[in-house]
Amino acid sequence: MITQIRRASFLVILVATAAVLPLRSSPQENAARLRRDNRLLEEEFALAKAPSFYFMFNLADRTIALKSKGIVLRSWTAKGIRYWGKPVKFRALTLARKTALTPPKRKVIKPGESETVPTPAKPGEFVLEALEVKDMPLTYSLELDDGTRIDISPVKKGLAGFVDDFRWSIGLPLASLKQSFRKKTTTTIGINFADPKDGQALYWALTEGLKGLVWLPQD
């Protein structure tokens, strides 16, 4: 009886695997894909064991997720993703810093003042309102501890879109060539959201020091 149950379980797993794998893939390609997916599970499991949140940038399906214990707390789907530079090493990475031209600032007031001013809070000052998603920047960069930079912005059109395309097609290659003479390499990932609020919510959700994975499967 136990043997029959084990055999049935094996068949279920085999059928499920066959349904996921492309029909025209060779045995070698299927084996490589299974090893790749198994590595993804192992790396994420190591993060899921910790009590803190973690992020997952899945560049293959254009999704970003904030997770805890393997459970998706919030997810976002990008309109477009671009990638330039050396491959990101698939290991736990740390969000070192968030940079923006207009970073969010709390509104504070000093004792005796009647108006709020957008200056950093200091001892003796009172924070009047907490930062909300609407206060987050639309365009910013996430810098990981391995040097990878992730540029976040809304979908750009017109002149702004032209300038952005020029930067990716001309500017980044030239910068990489200059870096190569110094024996340095860089990695830049560009992510655009159709809804600007998605980018703002991502900035609000990802805190500096948070760990996570950047997943770009390569066969």
N, C-alpha and C positions, 0 to 999 in steps of 0.2 A: 504494500500500500504506500509506504513511504517512498519507495523507488518510483512509483507511478506519479506521485505528487511532484517529486524532483524533476522527473522527465517533463511533466506538463509545464512546470515553471520555466524550464529551460526552453521549451518550445515557444512560450509566450515571449520571453526575452529575445529569442531569435527572430520571431516574426516582427516584433516592435523595432528591432535593429534594422531589419531588412526594409521596413517601411520608411525609415528615416534616411537610409543611404540611397544615393542616386542609383538607378537601375543600370546605367551604363558605366559605372565606376569599376575599375579593375580591383582585384583582391588587394593589391599593394596600396592603392589609393584609399580603399575602405579601412585597411589596417592603420594607415597613417592618420586618417580622420578620427578613428577611435582612440588612438594614442593622444591626439591633440585634445579631444573632448575630455578624456580622462584626466589630462593634466589640468585643464580648466577646473574640473571638479575638485581636484586635490588642492590647488592653490586657493580656491574660494572656500573650501572647507576649513583651511587653516585660519582664514579671516573670520569665518562664521563662528568659530569656537570662542573668539574673544567677545567680551560683553559690549564692546563699542560698535557704533555704526561703521559701515565701509561703503565705498563707491565701486561701481562697475561701469566702465566705458566699453561698450561692445561696438566697435567700429564697423563690424561686418553687417549688423542689422540696424545701425544708426540709433542705438538706444543708450541712454544713461540711466542708471538706477542707484538709488540710495537704499541700502539693505541692512538688515540686522538679523543674525542667526539664520541667514539664508532666505529671509522673508523680505519681499520688496515693499518698502515703506512709501516710496514715491518714484515714479519713472517719467522720463521725458523721451520724446522721439524727435530727432533732428531732421530738418529738411534736407540738409546736405553736409557731407563731411569730406574734407580734403586732408591729405597726409603728405608731408615732405620730410626727407631725412632718413636716418638710419632707423631700423625697426626698434620699437620699444621692447626692452627685455621684459618677458612675462614673469613678473614676480611682484610681491607686494610693494607698492610705491606710496610715498607720503606726499600729500599736498603741502608744499613748502610755503607758498604764499599766493595771495590773490592780488593782482594789480589792476588798477583802473585809472583813467584820466580824472574821473569824478567819483571817487570812493564815497560810500554813504557816510554821513555824519549825523550824530544825534543832536537834537535841539536841546539846549540847556539854558538855564537862567541863573544869574547870580543873585544872592539875597539883596533885595531892595530894587531890582530891575523889574520892569513890567513887560519887556519884550524878550522874545527868544532870539538867540543868535546861534548860527551853525558852527560852533567851535567845539573842540573836544572837551569832554567832561573833566573837571578838575575838582580837587577837594574843596568843599564849600559851595559847589554848584549843584543844582537839582535837575535831573533829567525829566523833561516834561512828557515825552512820548517815546515809546520803544520803536526801534527800526522795524519797518514792515517790508514786504516784498516789493511794494511800489516804490520804496526808497532805494532799491538796489540799482546798480548801473546796468545799462543795456549792452555795453561793449566792455570787455575785460579779458584778462589772461589768467590762466591757472598755471602755476609753475610747480612741477613735480621735483622731487629730490634727486632724480637722475638727470636733470637738465631739460627734460621734455617740457615744451610749452604748448598749452591748449588755448587757442584764441576763440572766444565766444562772442557772437554778435547776431543781430537779427539778419534776415535775408536782405541783401543790399541790391538796390536797383539804380538805374541811371548812371550818373557820374561816379557815385560811391561804389557801385558794383564794378565799373570799369577800372577804377583805381585798385580795388581789391584783387581783381583778376590779374592786373599788371603786376601787383606785388607778388602773387603766387607764381606767375609764369616767368617773370623776369627778375624781380627783386630777390626772392629766396634762392634761386639758383646762383646768382652772383654772390650773395652773402655766403652760401655754402662753399663756393669756390674759394673765396677769401679765407674762410675758416680752414679749408683743407691745406692751405699753405702753412698754416700754423699748427697743423696736425690735430685739428679739433673737428668735431662733428656735432651737429645739432639736429633736433627733431621738433618739428612744428606740426600741430594738428589744428585744422580750422573747422569749427562747428557753427552752423547757421540754423537758427530757429525761425519757423514761419510766424509764430506768435512771440513777440518780444517778451511777454510775461514769463514764458518758459525759461528764457535765459536769466531773467531776474530771480525766478524761484530757485534755479540751480545755484546761483551765487549765494543766495540766502541759506541754502541747505548744506553746501559744502564748506566746512570750517577748516581753517589752517591746522595742520597736524593730523587730519583724517587720512586713513590708509585705504588703499583700494587697488584695483587692477585695470589695466588698459589692454583690451583683448582684440587683436587683429589676426585671425587665423590665416595662415599661409600654407597652402598645400605644396 
